[in-house]
């Protein structure tokens, strides 16, 4: 059985690492990204089961816009 994949889009490194560590302890596969543009590319490549989006991301695209694009 494969582990569910969770993509974490968070520009605060400490928060992203803490979330990833907690989720990995629970048996999830995680990947953390720190910008909106990279998030969209990684969603296409990774096809995660869940995406956790920070609303205020660095870059030109914020979490709200990413959410509307992946919906």
PDB file of N, CA, C, O and CB in Angstrom:
ATOM      1  N   UNK A   1       0.845  -1.182   0.000  1.00  0.00           N
ATOM      2  CA  UNK A   1       0.000   0.000   0.000  1.00  0.00           C
ATOM      3  C   UNK A   1       0.889   1.245   0.000  1.00  0.00           C
ATOM      4  O   UNK A   1       1.823   1.346   0.795  1.00  0.00           O
ATOM      5  CB  UNK A   1      -0.961  -0.002   1.225  1.00  0.00           C
ATOM      6  N   UNK A   2       0.595   2.187  -0.893  1.00  0.00           N
ATOM      7  CA  UNK A   2       1.391   3.406  -0.965  1.00  0.00           C
ATOM      8  C   UNK A   2       0.912   4.419   0.066  1.00  0.00           C
ATOM      9  O   UNK A   2      -0.263   4.460   0.431  1.00  0.00           O
ATOM     10  CB  UNK A   2       1.326   4.009  -2.372  1.00  0.00           C
ATOM     11  N   UNK A   3       1.848   5.225   0.519  1.00  0.00           N
ATOM     12  CA  UNK A   3       1.521   6.258   1.489  1.00  0.00           C
ATOM     13  C   UNK A   3       0.818   7.409   0.777  1.00  0.00           C
ATOM     14  O   UNK A   3       1.206   7.769  -0.334  1.00  0.00           O
ATOM     15  CB  UNK A   3       2.794   6.756   2.220  1.00  0.00           C
ATOM     16  N   UNK A   4      -0.214   7.995   1.398  1.00  0.00           N
ATOM     17  CA  UNK A   4      -0.834   9.186   0.812  1.00  0.00           C
ATOM     18  C   UNK A   4       0.194  10.316   0.724  1.00  0.00           C
ATOM     19  O   UNK A   4       1.014  10.492   1.626  1.00  0.00           O
ATOM     20  CB  UNK A   4      -2.068   9.635   1.648  1.00  0.00           C
ATOM     21  N   UNK A   5       0.141  11.076  -0.370  1.00  0.00           N
ATOM     22  CA  UNK A   5       1.092  12.158  -0.611  1.00  0.00           C
ATOM     23  C   UNK A   5       0.466  13.504  -0.253  1.00  0.00           C
ATOM     24  O   UNK A   5      -0.635  13.831  -0.697  1.00  0.00           O
ATOM     25  CB  UNK A   5       1.555  12.155  -2.081  1.00  0.00           C
ATOM     26  N   UNK A   6       1.188  14.277   0.557  1.00  0.00           N
ATOM     27  CA  UNK A   6       0.726  15.606   0.950  1.00  0.00           C
ATOM     28  C   UNK A   6       1.774  16.627   0.538  1.00  0.00           C
ATOM     29  O   UNK A   6       2.949  16.502   0.883  1.00  0.00           O
ATOM     30  CB  UNK A   6       0.450  15.679   2.481  1.00  0.00           C
ATOM     31  N   UNK A   7       1.341  17.632  -0.197  1.00  0.00           N
ATOM     32  CA  UNK A   7       2.208  18.726  -0.604  1.00  0.00           C
ATOM     33  C   UNK A   7       1.957  19.898   0.337  1.00  0.00           C
ATOM     34  O   UNK A   7       0.817  20.328   0.514  1.00  0.00           O
ATOM     35  CB  UNK A   7       1.958  19.129  -2.095  1.00  0.00           C
ATOM     36  N   UNK A   8       3.019  20.410   0.935  1.00  0.00           N
ATOM     37  CA  UNK A   8       2.925  21.538   1.857  1.00  0.00           C
ATOM     38  C   UNK A   8       3.489  22.766   1.149  1.00  0.00           C
ATOM     39  O   UNK A   8       4.662  22.791   0.777  1.00  0.00           O
ATOM     40  CB  UNK A   8       3.691  21.251   3.203  1.00  0.00           C
ATOM     41  N   UNK A   9       2.654  23.780   0.966  1.00  0.00           N
ATOM     42  CA  UNK A   9       3.088  25.021   0.339  1.00  0.00           C
ATOM     43  C   UNK A   9       3.123  26.090   1.429  1.00  0.00           C
ATOM     44  O   UNK A   9       2.096  26.665   1.790  1.00  0.00           O
ATOM     45  CB  UNK A   9       2.137  25.437  -0.851  1.00  0.00           C
ATOM     46  N   UNK A  10       4.317  26.341   1.939  1.00  0.00           N
ATOM     47  CA  UNK A  10       4.504  27.228   3.089  1.00  0.00           C
ATOM     48  C   UNK A  10       5.859  27.917   2.947  1.00  0.00           C
ATOM     49  O   UNK A  10       6.876  27.253   2.747  1.00  0.00           O
ATOM     50  CB  UNK A  10       4.411  26.437   4.445  1.00  0.00           C
ATOM     51  N   UNK A  11       5.876  29.258   3.052  1.00  0.00           N
ATOM     52  CA  UNK A  11       7.135  29.977   2.892  1.00  0.00           C
ATOM     53  C   UNK A  11       7.917  30.167   4.194  1.00  0.00           C
ATOM     54  O   UNK A  11       9.053  30.639   4.160  1.00  0.00           O
ATOM     55  CB  UNK A  11       6.864  31.312   2.286  1.00  0.00           C
ATOM     56  N   UNK A  12       7.342  29.817   5.315  1.00  0.00           N
ATOM     57  CA  UNK A  12       8.071  29.831   6.587  1.00  0.00           C
ATOM     58  C   UNK A  12       8.675  28.442   6.789  1.00  0.00           C
ATOM     59  O   UNK A  12       7.955  27.479   7.054  1.00  0.00           O
ATOM     60  CB  UNK A  12       7.127  30.227   7.795  1.00  0.00           C
ATOM     61  N   UNK A  13       9.988  28.343   6.665  1.00  0.00           N
ATOM     62  CA  UNK A  13      10.670  27.048   6.664  1.00  0.00           C
ATOM     63  C   UNK A  13      10.422  26.254   7.940  1.00  0.00           C
ATOM     64  O   UNK A  13      10.212  25.043   7.879  1.00  0.00           O
ATOM     65  CB  UNK A  13      12.154  27.249   6.478  1.00  0.00           C
ATOM     66  N   UNK A  14      10.442  26.907   9.076  1.00  0.00           N
ATOM     67  CA  UNK A  14      10.245  26.204  10.350  1.00  0.00           C
ATOM     68  C   UNK A  14       8.856  25.571  10.413  1.00  0.00           C
ATOM     69  O   UNK A  14       8.706  24.438  10.870  1.00  0.00           O
ATOM     70  CB  UNK A  14      10.439  27.170  11.537  1.00  0.00           C
ATOM     71  N   UNK A  15       7.857  26.295   9.959  1.00  0.00           N
ATOM     72  CA  UNK A  15       6.487  25.774   9.965  1.00  0.00           C
ATOM     73  C   UNK A  15       6.374  24.597   8.997  1.00  0.00           C
ATOM     74  O   UNK A  15       5.783  23.570   9.334  1.00  0.00           O
ATOM     75  CB  UNK A  15       5.473  26.888   9.587  1.00  0.00           C
ATOM     76  N   UNK A  16       6.934  24.741   7.803  1.00  0.00           N
ATOM     77  CA  UNK A  16       6.874  23.671   6.807  1.00  0.00           C
ATOM     78  C   UNK A  16       7.559  22.405   7.311  1.00  0.00           C
ATOM     79  O   UNK A  16       7.031  21.304   7.152  1.00  0.00           O
ATOM     80  CB  UNK A  16       7.520  24.129   5.497  1.00  0.00           C
ATOM     81  N   UNK A  17       8.731  22.561   7.917  1.00  0.00           N
ATOM     82  CA  UNK A  17       9.456  21.393   8.429  1.00  0.00           C
ATOM     83  C   UNK A  17       8.707  20.725   9.581  1.00  0.00           C
ATOM     84  O   UNK A  17       8.682  19.498   9.674  1.00  0.00           O
ATOM     85  CB  UNK A  17      10.857  21.800   8.888  1.00  0.00           C
ATOM     86  N   UNK A  18       8.102  21.519  10.452  1.00  0.00           N
ATOM     87  CA  UNK A  18       7.339  20.966  11.572  1.00  0.00           C
ATOM     88  C   UNK A  18       6.117  20.203  11.062  1.00  0.00           C
ATOM     89  O   UNK A  18       5.838  19.095  11.522  1.00  0.00           O
ATOM     90  CB  UNK A  18       6.905  22.090  12.539  1.00  0.00           C
ATOM     91  N   UNK A  19       5.394  20.790  10.121  1.00  0.00           N
ATOM     92  CA  UNK A  19       4.236  20.103   9.528  1.00  0.00           C
ATOM     93  C   UNK A  19       4.658  18.795   8.866  1.00  0.00           C
ATOM     94  O   UNK A  19       4.018  17.760   9.054  1.00  0.00           O
ATOM     95  CB  UNK A  19       3.538  21.014   8.498  1.00  0.00           C
ATOM     96  N   UNK A  20       5.734  18.851   8.093  1.00  0.00           N
ATOM     97  CA  UNK A  20       6.212  17.657   7.396  1.00  0.00           C
ATOM     98  C   UNK A  20       6.602  16.565   8.386  1.00  0.00           C
ATOM     99  O   UNK A  20       6.262  15.399   8.185  1.00  0.00           O
ATOM    100  CB  UNK A  20       7.405  18.003   6.498  1.00  0.00           C
ATOM    101  N   UNK A  21       7.308  16.929   9.450  1.00  0.00           N
ATOM    102  CA  UNK A  21       7.727  15.940  10.448  1.00  0.00           C
ATOM    103  C   UNK A  21       6.525  15.283  11.121  1.00  0.00           C
ATOM    104  O   UNK A  21       6.499  14.064  11.293  1.00  0.00           O
ATOM    105  CB  UNK A  21       8.619  16.597  11.504  1.00  0.00           C
ATOM    106  N   UNK A  22       5.542  16.076  11.498  1.00  0.00           N
ATOM    107  CA  UNK A  22       4.331  15.536  12.142  1.00  0.00           C
ATOM    108  C   UNK A  22       3.576  14.597  11.204  1.00  0.00           C
ATOM    109  O   UNK A  22       3.132  13.524  11.613  1.00  0.00           O
ATOM    110  CB  UNK A  22       3.404  16.681  12.590  1.00  0.00           C
ATOM    111  N   UNK A  23       3.434  15.007   9.953  1.00  0.00           N
ATOM    112  CA  UNK A  23       2.702  14.191   8.987  1.00  0.00           C
ATOM    113  C   UNK A  23       3.448  12.901   8.650  1.00  0.00           C
ATOM    114  O   UNK A  23       2.825  11.855   8.468  1.00  0.00           O
ATOM    115  CB  UNK A  23       2.450  14.989   7.715  1.00  0.00           C
ATOM    116  N   UNK A  24       4.764  12.970   8.568  1.00  0.00           N
ATOM    117  CA  UNK A  24       5.549  11.767   8.278  1.00  0.00           C
ATOM    118  C   UNK A  24       5.465  10.766   9.427  1.00  0.00           C
ATOM    119  O   UNK A  24       5.457   9.556   9.199  1.00  0.00           O
ATOM    120  CB  UNK A  24       7.016  12.138   8.008  1.00  0.00           C
ATOM    121  N   UNK A  25       5.403  11.266  10.663  1.00  0.00           N
ATOM    122  CA  UNK A  25       5.216  10.369  11.819  1.00  0.00           C
ATOM    123  C   UNK A  25       3.875   9.645  11.740  1.00  0.00           C
ATOM    124  O   UNK A  25       3.735   8.527  12.236  1.00  0.00           O
ATOM    125  CB  UNK A  25       5.306  11.163  13.139  1.00  0.00           C
ATOM    126  N   UNK A  26       2.899  10.286  11.118  1.00  0.00           N
ATOM    127  CA  UNK A  26       1.577   9.684  10.966  1.00  0.00           C
ATOM    128  C   UNK A  26       1.480   8.776   9.738  1.00  0.00           C
ATOM    129  O   UNK A  26       0.432   8.183   9.482  1.00  0.00           O
ATOM    130  CB  UNK A  26       0.527  10.770  10.877  1.00  0.00           C
ATOM    131  N   UNK A  27       2.576   8.669   8.978  1.00  0.00           N
ATOM    132  CA  UNK A  27       2.612   7.742   7.860  1.00  0.00           C
ATOM    133  C   UNK A  27       2.378   8.340   6.487  1.00  0.00           C
ATOM    134  O   UNK A  27       2.134   7.606   5.529  1.00  0.00           O
ATOM    135  CB  UNK A  27       1.626   6.711   8.081  1.00  0.00           C
ATOM    136  N   UNK A  28       2.447   9.660   6.371  1.00  0.00           N
ATOM    137  CA  UNK A  28       2.248  10.308   5.084  1.00  0.00           C
ATOM    138  C   UNK A  28       3.590  10.603   4.423  1.00  0.00           C
ATOM    139  O   UNK A  28       4.607  10.777   5.094  1.00  0.00           O
ATOM    140  CB  UNK A  28       1.437  11.601   5.251  1.00  0.00           C
ATOM    141  N   UNK A  29       3.568  10.654   3.108  1.00  0.00           N
ATOM    142  CA  UNK A  29       4.727  11.101   2.330  1.00  0.00           C
ATOM    143  C   UNK A  29       4.529  12.591   2.095  1.00  0.00           C
ATOM    144  O   UNK A  29       3.459  13.004   1.648  1.00  0.00           O
ATOM    145  CB  UNK A  29       4.877  10.301   0.957  1.00  0.00           C
ATOM    146  N   UNK A  30       5.538  13.407   2.386  1.00  0.00           N
ATOM    147  CA  UNK A  30       5.372  14.850   2.254  1.00  0.00           C
ATOM    148  C   UNK A  30       6.423  15.458   1.334  1.00  0.00           C
ATOM    149  O   UNK A  30       7.484  14.885   1.086  1.00  0.00           O
ATOM    150  CB  UNK A  30       5.435  15.511   3.618  1.00  0.00           C
ATOM    151  N   UNK A  31       6.083  16.633   0.847  1.00  0.00           N
ATOM    152  CA  UNK A  31       7.002  17.457   0.073  1.00  0.00           C
ATOM    153  C   UNK A  31       6.642  18.897   0.421  1.00  0.00           C
ATOM    154  O   UNK A  31       5.463  19.250   0.442  1.00  0.00           O
ATOM    155  CB  UNK A  31       6.902  17.171  -1.499  1.00  0.00           C
ATOM    156  N   UNK A  32       7.642  19.730   0.695  1.00  0.00           N
ATOM    157  CA  UNK A  32       7.395  21.127   1.049  1.00  0.00           C
ATOM    158  C   UNK A  32       7.946  22.051  -0.036  1.00  0.00           C
ATOM    159  O   UNK A  32       9.048  21.847  -0.546  1.00  0.00           O
ATOM    160  CB  UNK A  32       8.030  21.464   2.418  1.00  0.00           C
ATOM    161  N   UNK A  33       7.163  23.062  -0.373  1.00  0.00           N
ATOM    162  CA  UNK A  33       7.509  24.048  -1.394  1.00  0.00           C
ATOM    163  C   UNK A  33       7.325  25.426  -0.772  1.00  0.00           C
ATOM    164  O   UNK A  33       6.433  25.618   0.054  1.00  0.00           O
ATOM    165  CB  UNK A  33       6.629  23.880  -2.694  1.00  0.00           C
ATOM    166  N   UNK A  34       8.164  26.393  -1.164  1.00  0.00           N
ATOM    167  CA  UNK A  34       8.077  27.703  -0.512  1.00  0.00           C
ATOM    168  C   UNK A  34       7.574  28.852  -1.391  1.00  0.00           C
ATOM    169  O   UNK A  34       7.567  29.996  -0.937  1.00  0.00           O
ATOM    170  CB  UNK A  34       9.408  28.062   0.009  1.00  0.00           C
ATOM    171  N   UNK A  35       7.158  28.591  -2.619  1.00  0.00           N
ATOM    172  CA  UNK A  35       6.627  29.671  -3.455  1.00  0.00           C
ATOM    173  C   UNK A  35       5.451  29.167  -4.292  1.00  0.00           C
ATOM    174  O   UNK A  35       5.323  27.975  -4.572  1.00  0.00           O
ATOM    175  CB  UNK A  35       7.733  30.243  -4.374  1.00  0.00           C
ATOM    176  N   UNK A  36       4.611  30.102  -4.675  1.00  0.00           N
ATOM    177  CA  UNK A  36       3.418  29.748  -5.440  1.00  0.00           C
ATOM    178  C   UNK A  36       3.707  29.129  -6.793  1.00  0.00           C
ATOM    179  O   UNK A  36       3.062  28.160  -7.192  1.00  0.00           O
ATOM    180  CB  UNK A  36       2.581  30.950  -5.634  1.00  0.00           C
ATOM    181  N   UNK A  37       4.681  29.693  -7.500  1.00  0.00           N
ATOM    182  CA  UNK A  37       5.010  29.177  -8.825  1.00  0.00           C
ATOM    183  C   UNK A  37       5.517  27.734  -8.730  1.00  0.00           C
ATOM    184  O   UNK A  37       5.138  26.888  -9.539  1.00  0.00           O
ATOM    185  CB  UNK A  37       6.066  30.075  -9.506  1.00  0.00           C
ATOM    186  N   UNK A  38       6.357  27.461  -7.759  1.00  0.00           N
ATOM    187  CA  UNK A  38       6.885  26.108  -7.570  1.00  0.00           C
ATOM    188  C   UNK A  38       5.788  25.139  -7.156  1.00  0.00           C
ATOM    189  O   UNK A  38       5.826  23.960  -7.506  1.00  0.00           O
ATOM    190  CB  UNK A  38       7.999  26.110  -6.524  1.00  0.00           C
ATOM    191  N   UNK A  39       4.820  25.637  -6.417  1.00  0.00           N
ATOM    192  CA  UNK A  39       3.714  24.789  -5.967  1.00  0.00           C
ATOM    193  C   UNK A  39       2.934  24.247  -7.156  1.00  0.00           C
ATOM    194  O   UNK A  39       2.629  23.055  -7.206  1.00  0.00           O
ATOM    195  CB  UNK A  39       2.778  25.571  -5.031  1.00  0.00           C
ATOM    196  N   UNK A  40       2.613  25.100  -8.099  1.00  0.00           N
ATOM    197  CA  UNK A  40       1.858  24.645  -9.275  1.00  0.00           C
ATOM    198  C   UNK A  40       2.642  23.605 -10.069  1.00  0.00           C
ATOM    199  O   UNK A  40       2.071  22.615 -10.526  1.00  0.00           O
ATOM    200  CB  UNK A  40       1.508  25.836 -10.179  1.00  0.00           C
ATOM    201  N   UNK A  41       3.939  23.820 -10.235  1.00  0.00           N
ATOM    202  CA  UNK A  41       4.775  22.849 -10.947  1.00  0.00           C
ATOM    203  C   UNK A  41       4.815  21.513 -10.202  1.00  0.00           C
ATOM    204  O   UNK A  41       4.721  20.452 -10.820  1.00  0.00           O
ATOM    205  CB  UNK A  41       6.205  23.398 -11.125  1.00  0.00           C
ATOM    206  N   UNK A  42       4.952  21.567  -8.884  1.00  0.00           N
ATOM    207  CA  UNK A  42       5.048  20.342  -8.091  1.00  0.00           C
ATOM    208  C   UNK A  42       3.716  19.595  -8.057  1.00  0.00           C
ATOM    209  O   UNK A  42       3.705  18.364  -8.018  1.00  0.00           O
ATOM    210  CB  UNK A  42       5.502  20.668  -6.666  1.00  0.00           C
ATOM    211  N   UNK A  43       2.607  20.309  -8.072  1.00  0.00           N
ATOM    212  CA  UNK A  43       1.294  19.653  -8.118  1.00  0.00           C
ATOM    213  C   UNK A  43       1.181  18.830  -9.397  1.00  0.00           C
ATOM    214  O   UNK A  43       0.705  17.695  -9.376  1.00  0.00           O
ATOM    215  CB  UNK A  43       0.143  20.700  -8.039  1.00  0.00           C
ATOM    216  N   UNK A  44       1.617  19.406 -10.499  1.00  0.00           N
ATOM    217  CA  UNK A  44       1.564  18.680 -11.773  1.00  0.00           C
ATOM    218  C   UNK A  44       2.460  17.442 -11.750  1.00  0.00           C
ATOM    219  O   UNK A  44       2.077  16.384 -12.249  1.00  0.00           O
ATOM    220  CB  UNK A  44       1.978  19.600 -12.926  1.00  0.00           C
ATOM    221  N   UNK A  45       3.648  17.579 -11.171  1.00  0.00           N
ATOM    222  CA  UNK A  45       4.611  16.474 -11.162  1.00  0.00           C
ATOM    223  C   UNK A  45       4.271  15.406 -10.129  1.00  0.00           C
ATOM    224  O   UNK A  45       4.354  14.213 -10.422  1.00  0.00           O
ATOM    225  CB  UNK A  45       6.002  17.005 -10.898  1.00  0.00           C
ATOM    226  N   UNK A  46       3.892  15.817  -8.932  1.00  0.00           N
ATOM    227  CA  UNK A  46       3.695  14.892  -7.818  1.00  0.00           C
ATOM    228  C   UNK A  46       2.285  14.303  -7.771  1.00  0.00           C
ATOM    229  O   UNK A  46       2.098  13.177  -7.311  1.00  0.00           O
ATOM    230  CB  UNK A  46       3.989  15.596  -6.519  1.00  0.00           C
ATOM    231  N   UNK A  47       1.310  15.049  -8.237  1.00  0.00           N
ATOM    232  CA  UNK A  47      -0.107  14.684  -8.141  1.00  0.00           C
ATOM    233  C   UNK A  47      -0.451  14.228  -6.720  1.00  0.00           C
ATOM    234  O   UNK A  47      -0.819  13.075  -6.498  1.00  0.00           O
ATOM    235  CB  UNK A  47      -0.449  13.569  -9.159  1.00  0.00           C
ATOM    236  N   UNK A  48      -0.323  15.165  -5.754  1.00  0.00           N
ATOM    237  CA  UNK A  48      -0.555  14.808  -4.355  1.00  0.00           C
ATOM    238  C   UNK A  48      -2.023  14.499  -4.072  1.00  0.00           C
ATOM    239  O   UNK A  48      -2.918  14.907  -4.812  1.00  0.00           O
ATOM    240  CB  UNK A  48      -0.085  15.931  -3.449  1.00  0.00           C
ATOM    241  N   UNK A  49      -2.244  13.768  -2.981  1.00  0.00           N
ATOM    242  CA  UNK A  49      -3.600  13.477  -2.535  1.00  0.00           C
ATOM    243  C   UNK A  49      -4.215  14.667  -1.810  1.00  0.00           C
ATOM    244  O   UNK A  49      -5.436  14.826  -1.785  1.00  0.00           O
ATOM    245  CB  UNK A  49      -3.605  12.256  -1.629  1.00  0.00           C
ATOM    246  N   UNK A  50      -3.358  15.506  -1.218  1.00  0.00           N
ATOM    247  CA  UNK A  50      -3.801  16.674  -0.466  1.00  0.00           C
ATOM    248  C   UNK A  50      -2.753  17.769  -0.600  1.00  0.00           C
ATOM    249  O   UNK A  50      -1.554  17.490  -0.604  1.00  0.00           O
ATOM    250  CB  UNK A  50      -4.047  16.320   1.031  1.00  0.00           C
ATOM    251  N   UNK A  51      -3.208  19.026  -0.712  1.00  0.00           N
ATOM    252  CA  UNK A  51      -2.300  20.170  -0.746  1.00  0.00           C
ATOM    253  C   UNK A  51      -2.661  21.091   0.407  1.00  0.00           C
ATOM    254  O   UNK A  51      -3.804  21.532   0.522  1.00  0.00           O
ATOM    255  CB  UNK A  51      -2.377  20.924  -2.115  1.00  0.00           C
ATOM    256  N   UNK A  52      -1.685  21.381   1.261  1.00  0.00           N
ATOM    257  CA  UNK A  52      -1.860  22.349   2.340  1.00  0.00           C
ATOM    258  C   UNK A  52      -1.260  23.662   1.877  1.00  0.00           C
ATOM    259  O   UNK A  52      -0.055  23.747   1.637  1.00  0.00           O
ATOM    260  CB  UNK A  52      -1.197  21.859   3.676  1.00  0.00           C
ATOM    261  N   UNK A  53      -2.098  24.693   1.749  1.00  0.00           N
ATOM    262  CA  UNK A  53      -1.670  25.969   1.189  1.00  0.00           C
ATOM    263  C   UNK A  53      -1.637  27.083   2.229  1.00  0.00           C
ATOM    264  O   UNK A  53      -2.605  27.298   2.958  1.00  0.00           O
ATOM    265  CB  UNK A  53      -2.582  26.361   0.055  1.00  0.00           C
ATOM    266  N   UNK A  54      -0.518  27.779   2.286  1.00  0.00           N
ATOM    267  CA  UNK A  54      -0.425  29.012   3.044  1.00  0.00           C
ATOM    268  C   UNK A  54      -1.106  30.083   2.196  1.00  0.00           C
ATOM    269  O   UNK A  54      -0.903  30.122   0.983  1.00  0.00           O
ATOM    270  CB  UNK A  54       1.080  29.389   3.386  1.00  0.00           C
ATOM    271  N   UNK A  55      -1.896  30.938   2.798  1.00  0.00           N
ATOM    272  CA  UNK A  55      -2.586  31.972   2.035  1.00  0.00           C
ATOM    273  C   UNK A  55      -1.595  33.004   1.505  1.00  0.00           C
ATOM    274  O   UNK A  55      -1.693  33.412   0.348  1.00  0.00           O
ATOM    275  CB  UNK A  55      -3.655  32.656   2.900  1.00  0.00           C
ATOM    276  N   UNK A  56      -0.645  33.429   2.330  1.00  0.00           N
ATOM    277  CA  UNK A  56       0.325  34.457   1.934  1.00  0.00           C
ATOM    278  C   UNK A  56       1.661  33.809   1.595  1.00  0.00           C
ATOM    279  O   UNK A  56       2.489  33.580   2.477  1.00  0.00           O
ATOM    280  CB  UNK A  56       0.506  35.509   3.059  1.00  0.00           C
ATOM    281  N   UNK A  57       1.863  33.518   0.327  1.00  0.00           N
ATOM    282  CA  UNK A  57       3.113  32.925  -0.142  1.00  0.00           C
ATOM    283  C   UNK A  57       3.964  33.986  -0.813  1.00  0.00           C
ATOM    284  O   UNK A  57       3.439  34.961  -1.350  1.00  0.00           O
ATOM    285  CB  UNK A  57       2.842  31.759  -1.111  1.00  0.00           C
ATOM    286  N   UNK A  58       5.282  33.796  -0.785  1.00  0.00           N
ATOM    287  CA  UNK A  58       6.137  34.719  -1.529  1.00  0.00           C
ATOM    288  C   UNK A  58       5.993  34.415  -3.021  1.00  0.00           C
ATOM    289  O   UNK A  58       5.700  33.286  -3.414  1.00  0.00           O
ATOM    290  CB  UNK A  58       7.634  34.602  -1.071  1.00  0.00           C
ATOM    291  N   UNK A  59       6.201  35.426  -3.823  1.00  0.00           N
ATOM    292  CA  UNK A  59       6.056  35.260  -5.265  1.00  0.00           C
ATOM    293  C   UNK A  59       4.813  35.962  -5.779  1.00  0.00           C
ATOM    294  O   UNK A  59       4.144  36.691  -5.046  1.00  0.00           O
ATOM    295  CB  UNK A  59       6.008  33.785  -5.627  1.00  0.00           C
ATOM    296  N   UNK A  60       4.519  35.734  -7.035  1.00  0.00           N
ATOM    297  CA  UNK A  60       3.405  36.417  -7.683  1.00  0.00           C
ATOM    298  C   UNK A  60       2.054  35.753  -7.438  1.00  0.00           C
ATOM    299  O   UNK A  60       1.014  36.388  -7.614  1.00  0.00           O
ATOM    300  CB  UNK A  60       3.655  36.495  -9.153  1.00  0.00           C
ATOM    301  N   UNK A  61       2.055  34.486  -7.035  1.00  0.00           N
ATOM    302  CA  UNK A  61       0.810  33.747  -6.851  1.00  0.00           C
ATOM    303  C   UNK A  61       0.643  33.420  -5.370  1.00  0.00           C
ATOM    304  O   UNK A  61       1.568  32.898  -4.748  1.00  0.00           O
ATOM    305  CB  UNK A  61       0.797  32.447  -7.712  1.00  0.00           C
ATOM    306  N   UNK A  62      -0.525  33.722  -4.795  1.00  0.00           N
ATOM    307  CA  UNK A  62      -0.759  33.389  -3.394  1.00  0.00           C
ATOM    308  C   UNK A  62      -1.566  32.100  -3.279  1.00  0.00           C
ATOM    309  O   UNK A  62      -1.986  31.532  -4.287  1.00  0.00           O
ATOM    310  CB  UNK A  62      -1.484  34.540  -2.680  1.00  0.00           C
ATOM    311  N   UNK A  63      -1.778  31.645  -2.057  1.00  0.00           N
ATOM    312  CA  UNK A  63      -2.481  30.387  -1.820  1.00  0.00           C
ATOM    313  C   UNK A  63      -3.922  30.388  -2.308  1.00  0.00           C
ATOM    314  O   UNK A  63      -4.431  29.353  -2.735  1.00  0.00           O
ATOM    315  CB  UNK A  63      -2.459  30.069  -0.364  1.00  0.00           C
ATOM    316  N   UNK A  64      -4.580  31.534  -2.250  1.00  0.00           N
ATOM    317  CA  UNK A  64      -5.966  31.636  -2.731  1.00  0.00           C
ATOM    318  C   UNK A  64      -6.019  31.377  -4.233  1.00  0.00           C
ATOM    319  O   UNK A  64      -6.867  30.624  -4.711  1.00  0.00           O
ATOM    320  CB  UNK A  64      -6.562  33.032  -2.405  1.00  0.00           C
ATOM    321  N   UNK A  65      -5.116  31.999  -4.966  1.00  0.00           N
ATOM    322  CA  UNK A  65      -5.083  31.825  -6.432  1.00  0.00           C
ATOM    323  C   UNK A  65      -4.714  30.383  -6.803  1.00  0.00           C
ATOM    324  O   UNK A  65      -5.290  29.812  -7.730  1.00  0.00           O
ATOM    325  CB  UNK A  65      -4.069  32.815  -7.073  1.00  0.00           C
ATOM    326  N   UNK A  66      -3.761  29.802  -6.085  1.00  0.00           N
ATOM    327  CA  UNK A  66      -3.396  28.423  -6.347  1.00  0.00           C
ATOM    328  C   UNK A  66      -4.593  27.502  -6.106  1.00  0.00           C
ATOM    329  O   UNK A  66      -4.869  26.606  -6.904  1.00  0.00           O
ATOM    330  CB  UNK A  66      -2.208  28.006  -5.469  1.00  0.00           C
ATOM    331  N   UNK A  67      -5.295  27.731  -5.002  1.00  0.00           N
ATOM    332  CA  UNK A  67      -6.472  26.929  -4.695  1.00  0.00           C
ATOM    333  C   UNK A  67      -7.520  26.999  -5.783  1.00  0.00           C
ATOM    334  O   UNK A  67      -8.133  25.986  -6.120  1.00  0.00           O
ATOM    335  CB  UNK A  67      -7.070  27.368  -3.395  1.00  0.00           C
ATOM    336  N   UNK A  68      -7.732  28.173  -6.332  1.00  0.00           N
ATOM    337  CA  UNK A  68      -8.727  28.294  -7.405  1.00  0.00           C
ATOM    338  C   UNK A  68      -8.254  27.608  -8.687  1.00  0.00           C
ATOM    339  O   UNK A  68      -9.072  27.099  -9.452  1.00  0.00           O
ATOM    340  CB  UNK A  68      -9.028  29.773  -7.685  1.00  0.00           C
ATOM    341  N   UNK A  69      -6.941  27.590  -8.926  1.00  0.00           N
ATOM    342  CA  UNK A  69      -6.420  26.942 -10.131  1.00  0.00           C
ATOM    343  C   UNK A  69      -6.468  25.424 -10.034  1.00  0.00           C
ATOM    344  O   UNK A  69      -6.728  24.753 -11.033  1.00  0.00           O
ATOM    345  CB  UNK A  69      -4.997  27.391 -10.389  1.00  0.00           C
ATOM    346  N   UNK A  70      -6.220  24.868  -8.846  1.00  0.00           N
ATOM    347  CA  UNK A  70      -6.203  23.410  -8.725  1.00  0.00           C
ATOM    348  C   UNK A  70      -7.590  22.831  -8.516  1.00  0.00           C
ATOM    349  O   UNK A  70      -7.796  21.629  -8.680  1.00  0.00           O
ATOM    350  CB  UNK A  70      -5.306  22.994  -7.584  1.00  0.00           C
ATOM    351  N   UNK A  71      -8.517  23.657  -8.164  1.00  0.00           N
ATOM    352  CA  UNK A  71      -9.885  23.203  -7.953  1.00  0.00           C
ATOM    353  C   UNK A  71     -10.448  22.744  -9.266  1.00  0.00           C
ATOM    354  O   UNK A  71     -11.601  22.315  -9.328  1.00  0.00           O
ATOM    355  CB  UNK A  71     -10.762  24.311  -7.341  1.00  0.00           C
TER     356      UNK A  71
END
